[in-house]
């Protein structure tokens, strides 16, 4: 079973790493179901099967689905042959909470995270393999060069930790990039207090021109407002914490509501 570039496949070949990833889910007492994305040839799957929870695998490659059905009979009835990004997770799980895990295809890894946010009410934790630079970006804090849109949007809902790096030699075929595994745990309470859509717009607009001060990037939201002249707006987006972006959203919404009255 050769890897296919069209699916972004790089198969993990290290039993030690696979077992380590499977053991990184820490909140399994809070759910009975785990969804693995892109199981491929089942290197990670074989360790997840041994756990107490029910396992569902979602695989887009029909050849890999056939391979899993043949080699992992314990998965009978639990292999979903579909593109994970198109699967309605609430219907798949019957609205049950689940842990999300996988050696994610790097070409859709960010989209998988945004889908996780869409279904965050069902996903207490996620453990995933990413391209190292993406993994670092997700968990980066303010002031870091890698801190950006995905850092803020994810950290508003989840706390994250960088678990370990994985050398490119641990894959077949070997990718051109290094990899890393991270773990995300859903916050007890979202940091976004109001207007989630506006929050996302402000975060994205800020980082679209990350070298500019906020007083320039925020003009489209609060043009000619005296607030833009305060010291806060002399900052650049990478200097702002998630809480700062929440405060900024609240200020923009407040002024928008006042102008609409």
Secondary structure, DSSP 8 states (H G I E B T S, - for coil): ----GGGT--EE--HHHHHHHHTT---GGG-SEEEEE--TTSTTHHHHTTSSSEEEEEE--HHHHHHHHHH-GGGTT-EEES-GGGS-HHHHHTT--EEEEEE--GGGHHHHHHHHHHTGGG-SEEEEEEEHHHHHHHH--TT-TT--HHHHHHHTTEEEEEEEEE-GGGEES--SS-EEEEEEEE-SS-S--S-HHHHHHHHHHHHHTTTSBHHHHTHHHHTT-GGGGSGGGGSBGGG--HHHHHHHHHHHHHHHHHHH-
